[in-house]
Amino acid sequence: MGAGFFQTGANAFQHTSLNMTRSDLVEELANRFAQLTHRDAELAVKTVLDAMSDALVRGHRIEIRGFGSFSINRRRPRVGRNPRSGESVQIPEKRVPHFKPGKALREAVDAGTPVSRLQD
């Protein structure tokens, strides 16, 4: 199992790089479900990611059991320094997305074992 190996059940997907992109997710979905065209898989991935983004923008928390949860953290306003001039700069409050992995995902990553094998 290389760094780019993803597997669920009997289906395996060999990924060639250390990053998995949206296109890779579309390809994986289309490969696993023969009844889906590439265009349908693309629409499914886009729909899920858009729904998650919209929920986070509205300040909602997203929890996917066994995978993890997405939430919004607030960064309070603070005073920073301009590294060139040393001048004080007011940094406004920010809302930033945060991901916390679930127990099954943490254990799978630590063990180097696909999540599906831990749940079987």
N, CA, C and O atoms as CSV, one atom per row, in Angstrom:
chain,resi,resn,atom,element,x,y,z
A,1,MET,N,N,0.822,-1.182,0.000
A,1,MET,CA,C,0.000,0.000,0.000
A,1,MET,C,C,0.865,1.243,0.000
A,1,MET,O,O,1.569,1.527,0.969
A,2,GLY,N,N,0.803,1.982,-1.099
A,2,GLY,CA,C,1.547,3.228,-1.178
A,2,GLY,C,C,0.798,4.359,-0.515
A,2,GLY,O,O,-0.293,4.171,0.025
A,3,ALA,N,N,1.387,5.522,-0.562
A,3,ALA,CA,C,0.780,6.695,0.067
A,3,ALA,C,C,-0.525,7.074,-0.604
A,3,ALA,O,O,-1.363,7.726,0.020
A,4,GLY,N,N,-0.723,6.688,-1.850
A,4,GLY,CA,C,-1.918,7.086,-2.564
A,4,GLY,C,C,-2.897,5.949,-2.743
A,4,GLY,O,O,-3.539,5.880,-3.791
A,5,PHE,N,N,-3.049,5.059,-1.789
A,5,PHE,CA,C,-3.916,3.903,-1.933
A,5,PHE,C,C,-5.225,4.122,-1.198
A,5,PHE,O,O,-5.227,4.366,0.009
A,6,PHE,N,N,-6.342,4.037,-1.915
A,6,PHE,CA,C,-7.661,4.206,-1.310
A,6,PHE,C,C,-8.444,2.932,-1.557
A,6,PHE,O,O,-8.364,2.361,-2.644
A,7,GLN,N,N,-9.199,2.476,-0.571
A,7,GLN,CA,C,-9.966,1.255,-0.766
A,7,GLN,C,C,-11.199,1.257,0.110
A,7,GLN,O,O,-11.168,1.708,1.255
A,8,THR,N,N,-12.299,0.739,-0.452
A,8,THR,CA,C,-13.479,0.440,0.338
A,8,THR,C,C,-14.030,-0.857,-0.188
A,8,THR,O,O,-14.178,-1.034,-1.397
A,9,GLY,N,N,-14.333,-1.761,0.707
A,9,GLY,CA,C,-14.875,-3.050,0.320
A,9,GLY,C,C,-13.943,-3.778,-0.621
A,9,GLY,O,O,-12.726,-3.782,-0.440
A,10,ALA,N,N,-14.542,-4.404,-1.645
A,10,ALA,CA,C,-13.750,-5.194,-2.581
A,10,ALA,C,C,-13.115,-4.334,-3.667
A,10,ALA,O,O,-12.226,-4.792,-4.385
A,11,ASN,N,N,-13.573,-3.074,-3.790
A,11,ASN,CA,C,-13.039,-2.197,-4.837
A,11,ASN,C,C,-11.816,-1.461,-4.329
A,11,ASN,O,O,-11.793,-0.982,-3.195
A,12,ALA,N,N,-10.805,-1.373,-5.168
A,12,ALA,CA,C,-9.601,-0.641,-4.801
A,12,ALA,C,C,-9.286,0.373,-5.883
A,12,ALA,O,O,-9.582,0.152,-7.057
A,13,PHE,N,N,-8.696,1.467,-5.492
A,13,PHE,CA,C,-8.342,2.529,-6.417
A,13,PHE,C,C,-6.899,2.897,-6.149
A,13,PHE,O,O,-6.561,3.315,-5.042
A,14,GLN,N,N,-6.042,2.747,-7.151
A,14,GLN,CA,C,-4.640,3.120,-6.995
A,14,GLN,C,C,-4.475,4.547,-7.462
A,14,GLN,O,O,-4.699,4.859,-8.632
A,15,HIS,N,N,-4.088,5.400,-6.558
A,15,HIS,CA,C,-3.917,6.819,-6.835
A,15,HIS,C,C,-2.421,7.086,-6.963
A,15,HIS,O,O,-1.635,6.610,-6.145
A,16,THR,N,N,-2.024,7.842,-7.984
A,16,THR,CA,C,-0.608,7.964,-8.271
A,16,THR,C,C,0.124,9.080,-7.526
A,16,THR,O,O,1.349,9.028,-7.415
A,17,SER,N,N,-0.583,10.084,-7.015
A,17,SER,CA,C,0.120,11.162,-6.321
A,17,SER,C,C,-0.271,11.185,-4.849
A,17,SER,O,O,-1.129,10.417,-4.413
A,18,LEU,N,N,0.361,12.064,-4.094
A,18,LEU,CA,C,0.056,12.177,-2.669
A,18,LEU,C,C,-1.172,13.036,-2.411
A,18,LEU,O,O,-1.646,13.105,-1.278
A,19,ASN,N,N,-1.696,13.692,-3.445
A,19,ASN,CA,C,-2.882,14.528,-3.307
A,19,ASN,C,C,-4.047,13.891,-4.031
A,19,ASN,O,O,-3.875,13.308,-5.101
A,20,MET,N,N,-5.245,14.000,-3.447
A,20,MET,CA,C,-6.440,13.552,-4.138
A,20,MET,C,C,-7.255,14.796,-4.446
A,20,MET,O,O,-7.614,15.548,-3.540
A,21,THR,N,N,-7.544,15.014,-5.716
A,21,THR,CA,C,-8.249,16.205,-6.156
A,21,THR,C,C,-9.723,15.909,-6.403
A,21,THR,O,O,-10.165,14.763,-6.326
A,22,ARG,N,N,-10.464,16.957,-6.700
A,22,ARG,CA,C,-11.886,16.804,-7.041
A,22,ARG,C,C,-12.021,15.868,-8.241
A,22,ARG,O,O,-12.905,15.011,-8.264
A,23,SER,N,N,-11.152,16.027,-9.234
A,23,SER,CA,C,-11.194,15.167,-10.432
A,23,SER,C,C,-10.971,13.704,-10.056
A,23,SER,O,O,-11.603,12.811,-10.622
A,24,ASP,N,N,-10.075,13.460,-9.103
A,24,ASP,CA,C,-9.827,12.090,-8.642
A,24,ASP,C,C,-11.072,11.515,-7.963
A,24,ASP,O,O,-11.391,10.339,-8.139
A,25,LEU,N,N,-11.767,12.340,-7.194
A,25,LEU,CA,C,-13.004,11.877,-6.541
A,25,LEU,C,C,-14.057,11.530,-7.585
A,25,LEU,O,O,-14.747,10.517,-7.463
A,26,VAL,N,N,-14.181,12.364,-8.605
A,26,VAL,CA,C,-15.141,12.101,-9.684
A,26,VAL,C,C,-14.791,10.793,-10.375
A,26,VAL,O,O,-15.662,9.957,-10.616
A,27,GLU,N,N,-13.513,10.619,-10.693
A,27,GLU,CA,C,-13.056,9.403,-11.360
A,27,GLU,C,C,-13.339,8.165,-10.504
A,27,GLU,O,O,-13.812,7.148,-11.013
A,28,GLU,N,N,-13.053,8.254,-9.223
A,28,GLU,CA,C,-13.283,7.141,-8.303
A,28,GLU,C,C,-14.767,6.778,-8.237
A,28,GLU,O,O,-15.125,5.601,-8.275
A,29,LEU,N,N,-15.611,7.780,-8.140
A,29,LEU,CA,C,-17.059,7.541,-8.073
A,29,LEU,C,C,-17.555,6.892,-9.360
A,29,LEU,O,O,-18.331,5.937,-9.319
A,30,ALA,N,N,-17.114,7.402,-10.486
A,30,ALA,CA,C,-17.515,6.834,-11.782
A,30,ALA,C,C,-17.021,5.395,-11.935
A,30,ALA,O,O,-17.731,4.559,-12.495
A,31,ASN,N,N,-15.820,5.098,-11.448
A,31,ASN,CA,C,-15.272,3.741,-11.544
A,31,ASN,C,C,-16.010,2.760,-10.644
A,31,ASN,O,O,-16.234,1.614,-11.033
A,32,ARG,N,N,-16.388,3.193,-9.454
A,32,ARG,CA,C,-17.054,2.286,-8.505
A,32,ARG,C,C,-18.497,2.007,-8.853
A,32,ARG,O,O,-19.010,0.929,-8.555
A,33,PHE,N,N,-19.159,2.961,-9.480
A,33,PHE,CA,C,-20.571,2.807,-9.808
A,33,PHE,C,C,-20.738,2.891,-11.315
A,33,PHE,O,O,-20.860,3.977,-11.882
A,34,ALA,N,N,-20.742,1.722,-11.960
A,34,ALA,CA,C,-20.771,1.648,-13.425
A,34,ALA,C,C,-22.023,2.303,-14.007
A,34,ALA,O,O,-21.997,2.758,-15.151
A,35,GLN,N,N,-23.109,2.360,-13.251
A,35,GLN,CA,C,-24.337,2.967,-13.762
A,35,GLN,C,C,-24.245,4.493,-13.847
A,35,GLN,O,O,-25.088,5.128,-14.479
A,36,LEU,N,N,-23.225,5.084,-13.213
A,36,LEU,CA,C,-23.032,6.529,-13.265
A,36,LEU,C,C,-22.126,6.903,-14.438
A,36,LEU,O,O,-21.057,6.322,-14.624
A,37,THR,N,N,-22.569,7.871,-15.213
A,37,THR,CA,C,-21.681,8.388,-16.246
A,37,THR,C,C,-20.670,9.308,-15.557
A,37,THR,O,O,-20.855,9.690,-14.401
A,38,HIS,N,N,-19.620,9.654,-16.266
A,38,HIS,CA,C,-18.620,10.566,-15.714
A,38,HIS,C,C,-19.284,11.897,-15.365
A,38,HIS,O,O,-18.966,12.506,-14.344
A,39,ARG,N,N,-20.196,12.338,-16.207
A,39,ARG,CA,C,-20.904,13.605,-15.973
A,39,ARG,C,C,-21.769,13.525,-14.712
A,39,ARG,O,O,-21.828,14.482,-13.940
A,40,ASP,N,N,-22.443,12.387,-14.498
A,40,ASP,CA,C,-23.269,12.202,-13.296
A,40,ASP,C,C,-22.401,12.196,-12.041
A,40,ASP,O,O,-22.767,12.785,-11.024
A,41,ALA,N,N,-21.257,11.532,-12.116
A,41,ALA,CA,C,-20.330,11.485,-10.979
A,41,ALA,C,C,-19.815,12.887,-10.664
A,41,ALA,O,O,-19.681,13.267,-9.501
A,42,GLU,N,N,-19.529,13.646,-11.720
A,42,GLU,CA,C,-19.061,15.030,-11.551
A,42,GLU,C,C,-20.130,15.869,-10.858
A,42,GLU,O,O,-19.827,16.651,-9.957
A,43,LEU,N,N,-21.375,15.703,-11.282
A,43,LEU,CA,C,-22.492,16.442,-10.676
A,43,LEU,C,C,-22.696,16.025,-9.218
A,43,LEU,O,O,-22.983,16.871,-8.370
A,44,ALA,N,N,-22.552,14.742,-8.922
A,44,ALA,CA,C,-22.716,14.257,-7.548
A,44,ALA,C,C,-21.653,14.853,-6.624
A,44,ALA,O,O,-21.972,15.324,-5.532
A,45,VAL,N,N,-20.405,14.833,-7.055
A,45,VAL,CA,C,-19.313,15.398,-6.242
A,45,VAL,C,C,-19.526,16.892,-6.056
A,45,VAL,O,O,-19.375,17.402,-4.946
A,46,LYS,N,N,-19.875,17.602,-7.124
A,46,LYS,CA,C,-20.109,19.042,-7.049
A,46,LYS,C,C,-21.261,19.341,-6.089
A,46,LYS,O,O,-21.170,20.270,-5.287
A,47,THR,N,N,-22.322,18.576,-6.164
A,47,THR,CA,C,-23.495,18.793,-5.310
A,47,THR,C,C,-23.144,18.607,-3.838
A,47,THR,O,O,-23.535,19.422,-3.001
A,48,VAL,N,N,-22.417,17.554,-3.517
A,48,VAL,CA,C,-22.032,17.293,-2.122
A,48,VAL,C,C,-21.109,18.397,-1.605
A,48,VAL,O,O,-21.321,18.918,-0.510
A,49,LEU,N,N,-20.094,18.753,-2.381
A,49,LEU,CA,C,-19.154,19.789,-1.941
A,49,LEU,C,C,-19.834,21.154,-1.821
A,49,LEU,O,O,-19.539,21.910,-0.896
A,50,ASP,N,N,-20.742,21.475,-2.746
A,50,ASP,CA,C,-21.479,22.739,-2.666
A,50,ASP,C,C,-22.370,22.776,-1.431
A,50,ASP,O,O,-22.447,23.798,-0.750
A,51,ALA,N,N,-23.042,21.664,-1.139
A,51,ALA,CA,C,-23.916,21.605,0.040
A,51,ALA,C,C,-23.102,21.775,1.322
A,51,ALA,O,O,-23.534,22.462,2.248
A,52,MET,N,N,-21.930,21.152,1.374
A,52,MET,CA,C,-21.068,21.290,2.549
A,52,MET,C,C,-20.568,22.725,2.686
A,52,MET,O,O,-20.566,23.279,3.786
A,53,SER,N,N,-20.148,23.325,1.582
A,53,SER,CA,C,-19.677,24.714,1.614
A,53,SER,C,C,-20.779,25.656,2.067
A,53,SER,O,O,-20.548,26.533,2.900
A,54,ASP,N,N,-21.982,25.475,1.518
A,54,ASP,CA,C,-23.112,26.334,1.898
A,54,ASP,C,C,-23.432,26.205,3.383
A,54,ASP,O,O,-23.704,27.203,4.051
A,55,ALA,N,N,-23.402,24.991,3.895
A,55,ALA,CA,C,-23.684,24.775,5.318
A,55,ALA,C,C,-22.653,25.480,6.191
A,55,ALA,O,O,-23.006,26.098,7.196
A,56,LEU,N,N,-21.384,25.390,5.812
A,56,LEU,CA,C,-20.328,26.050,6.590
A,56,LEU,C,C,-20.454,27.572,6.525
A,56,LEU,O,O,-20.243,28.255,7.528
A,57,VAL,N,N,-20.794,28.101,5.361
A,57,VAL,CA,C,-20.981,29.548,5.220
A,57,VAL,C,C,-22.102,30.028,6.142
A,57,VAL,O,O,-22.021,31.119,6.707
A,58,ARG,N,N,-23.151,29.210,6.294
A,58,ARG,CA,C,-24.268,29.566,7.185
A,58,ARG,C,C,-23.936,29.327,8.655
A,58,ARG,O,O,-24.754,29.611,9.530
A,59,GLY,N,N,-22.733,28.804,8.930
A,59,GLY,CA,C,-22.312,28.587,10.310
A,59,GLY,C,C,-22.720,27.248,10.888
A,59,GLY,O,O,-22.611,27.037,12.096
A,60,HIS,N,N,-23.190,26.336,10.043
A,60,HIS,CA,C,-23.610,25.012,10.503
A,60,HIS,C,C,-22.401,24.097,10.670
A,60,HIS,O,O,-21.343,24.321,10.082
A,61,ARG,N,N,-22.579,23.079,11.472
A,61,ARG,CA,C,-21.558,22.055,11.681
A,61,ARG,C,C,-21.935,20.850,10.829
A,61,ARG,O,O,-23.114,20.513,10.721
A,62,ILE,N,N,-20.954,20.204,10.231
A,62,ILE,CA,C,-21.191,19.008,9.411
A,62,ILE,C,C,-20.504,17.840,10.090
A,62,ILE,O,O,-19.308,17.900,10.377
A,63,GLU,N,N,-21.254,16.775,10.349
A,63,GLU,CA,C,-20.670,15.596,10.979
A,63,GLU,C,C,-20.914,14.379,10.097
A,63,GLU,O,O,-22.053,14.058,9.759
A,64,ILE,N,N,-19.828,13.711,9.732
A,64,ILE,CA,C,-19.907,12.490,8.938
A,64,ILE,C,C,-19.311,11.382,9.798
A,64,ILE,O,O,-18.095,11.301,9.970
A,65,ARG,N,N,-20.178,10.537,10.331
A,65,ARG,CA,C,-19.753,9.483,11.274
A,65,ARG,C,C,-18.636,8.629,10.681
A,65,ARG,O,O,-18.705,8.209,9.526
A,66,GLY,N,N,-17.614,8.380,11.483
A,66,GLY,CA,C,-16.491,7.559,11.061
A,66,GLY,C,C,-15.463,8.318,10.238
A,66,GLY,O,O,-14.349,7.835,10.041
A,67,PHE,N,N,-15.825,9.502,9.756
A,67,PHE,CA,C,-14.900,10.287,8.951
A,67,PHE,C,C,-14.419,11.511,9.717
A,67,PHE,O,O,-13.217,11.695,9.906
A,68,GLY,N,N,-15.360,12.352,10.163
A,68,GLY,CA,C,-14.976,13.532,10.922
A,68,GLY,C,C,-16.033,14.602,10.870
A,68,GLY,O,O,-17.126,14.390,10.344
A,69,SER,N,N,-15.705,15.755,11.418
A,69,SER,CA,C,-16.661,16.858,11.429
A,69,SER,C,C,-15.987,18.144,10.960
A,69,SER,O,O,-14.800,18.375,11.187
A,70,PHE,N,N,-16.783,18.958,10.307
A,70,PHE,CA,C,-16.355,20.259,9.821
A,70,PHE,C,C,-17.118,21.303,10.613
A,70,PHE,O,O,-18.321,21.167,10.838
A,71,SER,N,N,-16.427,22.332,11.030
A,71,SER,CA,C,-17.076,23.409,11.764
A,71,SER,C,C,-16.366,24.715,11.432
A,71,SER,O,O,-15.387,24.739,10.687
A,72,ILE,N,N,-16.879,25.791,11.999
A,72,ILE,CA,C,-16.282,27.108,11.788
A,72,ILE,C,C,-15.670,27.571,13.103
A,72,ILE,O,O,-16.343,27.578,14.135
A,73,ASN,N,N,-14.414,27.952,13.071
A,73,ASN,CA,C,-13.747,28.549,14.231
A,73,ASN,C,C,-13.642,30.048,14.002
A,73,ASN,O,O,-13.440,30.505,12.877
A,74,ARG,N,N,-13.781,30.797,15.071
A,74,ARG,CA,C,-13.625,32.244,14.999
A,74,ARG,C,C,-12.243,32.616,15.513
A,74,ARG,O,O,-11.807,32.154,16.567
A,75,ARG,N,N,-11.573,33.449,14.756
A,75,ARG,CA,C,-10.291,34.002,15.206
A,75,ARG,C,C,-10.568,35.425,15.638
A,75,ARG,O,O,-11.030,36.246,14.847
A,76,ARG,N,N,-10.288,35.710,16.885
A,76,ARG,CA,C,-10.559,37.037,17.426
A,76,ARG,C,C,-9.679,38.089,16.758
A,76,ARG,O,O,-8.599,37.777,16.255
A,77,PRO,N,N,-10.146,39.337,16.755
A,77,PRO,CA,C,-9.297,40.399,16.203
A,77,PRO,C,C,-8.049,40.556,17.067
A,77,PRO,O,O,-8.084,40.324,18.276
A,78,ARG,N,N,-6.968,40.945,16.444
A,78,ARG,CA,C,-5.730,41.080,17.202
A,78,ARG,C,C,-4.836,42.122,16.549
A,78,ARG,O,O,-5.107,42.594,15.445
A,79,VAL,N,N,-3.786,42.465,17.238
A,79,VAL,CA,C,-2.800,43.406,16.706
A,79,VAL,C,C,-1.605,42.598,16.212
A,79,VAL,O,O,-1.017,41.814,16.957
A,80,GLY,N,N,-1.260,42.802,14.948
A,80,GLY,CA,C,-0.099,42.131,14.376
A,80,GLY,C,C,0.962,43.160,14.033
A,80,GLY,O,O,0.794,44.352,14.293
A,81,ARG,N,N,2.038,42.701,13.457
A,81,ARG,CA,C,3.139,43.597,13.076
A,81,ARG,C,C,3.458,43.405,11.600
A,81,ARG,O,O,3.501,42.283,11.094
A,82,ASN,N,N,3.680,44.518,10.929
A,82,ASN,CA,C,4.165,44.475,9.564
A,82,ASN,C,C,5.642,44.093,9.645
A,82,ASN,O,O,6.426,44.828,10.247
A,83,PRO,N,N,6.044,42.964,9.057
A,83,PRO,CA,C,7.432,42.508,9.199
A,83,PRO,C,C,8.460,43.465,8.585
A,83,PRO,O,O,9.603,43.505,9.040
A,84,ARG,N,N,8.083,44.221,7.581
A,84,ARG,CA,C,9.031,45.150,6.949
A,84,ARG,C,C,9.254,46.411,7.778
A,84,ARG,O,O,10.387,46.840,7.996
A,85,SER,N,N,8.134,47.000,8.238
A,85,SER,CA,C,8.263,48.291,8.924
A,85,SER,C,C,8.202,48.178,10.439
A,85,SER,O,O,8.606,49.098,11.150
A,86,GLY,N,N,7.694,47.038,10.941
A,86,GLY,CA,C,7.535,46.886,12.384
A,86,GLY,C,C,6.304,47.612,12.911
A,86,GLY,O,O,6.041,47.618,14.113
A,87,GLU,N,N,5.557,48.221,12.002
A,87,GLU,CA,C,4.368,48.983,12.362
A,87,GLU,C,C,3.242,48.050,12.827
A,87,GLU,O,O,3.074,46.960,12.279
A,88,SER,N,N,2.473,48.476,13.836
A,88,SER,CA,C,1.322,47.709,14.321
A,88,SER,C,C,0.209,47.726,13.276
A,88,SER,O,O,-0.061,48.753,12.653
A,89,VAL,N,N,-0.424,46.581,13.099
A,89,VAL,CA,C,-1.512,46.441,12.135
A,89,VAL,C,C,-2.676,45.750,12.824
A,89,VAL,O,O,-2.492,44.720,13.471
A,90,GLN,N,N,-3.885,46.313,12.689
A,90,GLN,CA,C,-5.086,45.685,13.242
A,90,GLN,C,C,-5.502,44.542,12.310
A,90,GLN,O,O,-5.711,44.760,11.117
A,91,ILE,N,N,-5.620,43.357,12.840
A,91,ILE,CA,C,-6.078,42.204,12.070
A,91,ILE,C,C,-7.515,41.931,12.519
A,91,ILE,O,O,-7.748,41.651,13.695
A,92,PRO,N,N,-8.481,42.009,11.596
A,92,PRO,CA,C,-9.889,41.844,11.976
A,92,PRO,C,C,-10.239,40.389,12.324
A,92,PRO,O,O,-9.485,39.461,12.032
A,93,GLU,N,N,-11.405,40.223,12.956
A,93,GLU,CA,C,-11.905,38.884,13.271
A,93,GLU,C,C,-12.098,38.102,11.971
A,93,GLU,O,O,-12.451,38.664,10.934
A,94,LYS,N,N,-11.861,36.802,12.052
A,94,LYS,CA,C,-12.035,35.919,10.896
A,94,LYS,C,C,-12.830,34.693,11.304
A,94,LYS,O,O,-12.782,34.255,12.453
A,95,ARG,N,N,-13.561,34.148,10.342
A,95,ARG,CA,C,-14.207,32.842,10.509
A,95,ARG,C,C,-13.477,31.900,9.563
A,95,ARG,O,O,-13.392,32.155,8.362
A,96,VAL,N,N,-12.947,30.802,10.116
A,96,VAL,CA,C,-12.183,29.859,9.295
A,96,VAL,C,C,-12.734,28.444,9.455
A,96,VAL,O,O,-13.117,28.045,10.555
A,97,PRO,N,N,-12.776,27.676,8.342
A,97,PRO,CA,C,-13.242,26.283,8.436
A,97,PRO,C,C,-12.234,25.438,9.217
A,97,PRO,O,O,-11.026,25.668,9.162
A,98,HIS,N,N,-12.767,24.454,9.945
A,98,HIS,CA,C,-11.938,23.565,10.758
A,98,HIS,C,C,-12.434,22.140,10.552
A,98,HIS,O,O,-13.640,21.896,10.524
A,99,PHE,N,N,-11.501,21.198,10.406
A,99,PHE,CA,C,-11.860,19.784,10.268
A,99,PHE,C,C,-11.282,19.019,11.442
A,99,PHE,O,O,-10.107,19.168,11.779
A,100,LYS,N,N,-12.120,18.197,12.062
A,100,LYS,CA,C,-11.661,17.326,13.141
A,100,LYS,C,C,-11.947,15.892,12.707
A,100,LYS,O,O,-13.109,15.516,12.553
A,101,PRO,N,N,-10.902,15.085,12.508
A,101,PRO,CA,C,-11.126,13.699,12.060
A,101,PRO,C,C,-11.840,12.867,13.123
A,101,PRO,O,O,-11.647,13.069,14.322
A,102,GLY,N,N,-12.668,11.929,12.662
A,102,GLY,CA,C,-13.347,11.001,13.555
A,102,GLY,C,C,-12.390,9.929,14.039
A,102,GLY,O,O,-11.284,9.779,13.520
A,103,LYS,N,N,-12.831,9.195,15.033
A,103,LYS,CA,C,-11.990,8.163,15.649
A,103,LYS,C,C,-11.540,7.109,14.627
A,103,LYS,O,O,-10.367,6.737,14.594
A,104,ALA,N,N,-12.475,6.628,13.792
A,104,ALA,CA,C,-12.137,5.586,12.814
A,104,ALA,C,C,-11.087,6.085,11.816
A,104,ALA,O,O,-10.169,5.347,11.456
A,105,LEU,N,N,-11.223,7.326,11.376
A,105,LEU,CA,C,-10.252,7.884,10.430
A,105,LEU,C,C,-8.890,8.082,11.098
A,105,LEU,O,O,-7.858,7.770,10.504
A,106,ARG,N,N,-8.882,8.598,12.329
A,106,ARG,CA,C,-7.606,8.779,13.053
A,106,ARG,C,C,-6.887,7.449,13.209
A,106,ARG,O,O,-5.682,7.358,12.975
A,107,GLU,N,N,-7.631,6.412,13.605
A,107,GLU,CA,C,-7.028,5.093,13.804
A,107,GLU,C,C,-6.534,4.505,12.489
A,107,GLU,O,O,-5.476,3.878,12.450
A,108,ALA,N,N,-7.300,4.704,11.397
A,108,ALA,CA,C,-6.905,4.170,10.096
A,108,ALA,C,C,-5.626,4.845,9.600
A,108,ALA,O,O,-4.727,4.178,9.088
A,109,VAL,N,N,-5.547,6.160,9.752
A,109,VAL,CA,C,-4.358,6.890,9.313
A,109,VAL,C,C,-3.159,6.458,10.138
A,109,VAL,O,O,-2.074,6.253,9.594
A,110,ASP,N,N,-3.342,6.318,11.450
A,110,ASP,CA,C,-2.253,5.911,12.319
A,110,ASP,C,C,-1.753,4.515,11.973
A,110,ASP,O,O,-0.548,4.263,11.967
A,111,ALA,N,N,-2.683,3.609,11.685
A,111,ALA,CA,C,-2.322,2.223,11.383
A,111,ALA,C,C,-1.923,2.026,9.917
A,111,ALA,O,O,-1.356,0.993,9.562
A,112,GLY,N,N,-2.217,3.008,9.073
A,112,GLY,CA,C,-1.935,2.848,7.640
A,112,GLY,C,C,-2.876,1.861,6.988
A,112,GLY,O,O,-2.530,1.243,5.982
A,113,THR,N,N,-4.059,1.707,7.550
A,113,THR,CA,C,-5.052,0.770,7.069
A,113,THR,C,C,-6.276,1.533,6.551
A,113,THR,O,O,-6.723,2.467,7.216
A,114,PRO,N,N,-6.839,1.167,5.383
A,114,PRO,CA,C,-8.048,1.841,4.914
A,114,PRO,C,C,-9.168,1.742,5.949
A,114,PRO,O,O,-9.296,0.727,6.634
A,115,VAL,N,N,-9.972,2.785,6.060
A,115,VAL,CA,C,-11.060,2.857,7.050
A,115,VAL,C,C,-12.004,1.671,6.911
A,115,VAL,O,O,-12.471,1.138,7.918
A,116,SER,N,N,-12.297,1.244,5.678
A,116,SER,CA,C,-13.248,0.156,5.470
A,116,SER,C,C,-12.783,-1.135,6.142
A,116,SER,O,O,-13.614,-1.932,6.577
A,117,ARG,N,N,-11.479,-1.352,6.234
A,117,ARG,CA,C,-10.979,-2.571,6.887
A,117,ARG,C,C,-11.170,-2.525,8.388
A,117,ARG,O,O,-11.342,-3.565,9.025
A,118,LEU,N,N,-11.143,-1.326,8.964
A,118,LEU,CA,C,-11.366,-1.216,10.398
A,118,LEU,C,C,-12.824,-1.461,10.742
A,118,LEU,O,O,-13.131,-1.918,11.843
A,119,GLN,N,N,-13.729,-1.162,9.815
A,119,GLN,CA,C,-15.159,-1.287,10.088
A,119,GLN,C,C,-15.716,-2.662,9.743
A,119,GLN,O,O,-16.838,-2.978,10.139
A,120,ASP,N,N,-14.974,-3.483,9.023
A,120,ASP,CA,C,-15.460,-4.833,8.635
A,120,ASP,C,C,-15.525,-5.755,9.832
A,120,ASP,O,O,-15.907,-6.917,9.696
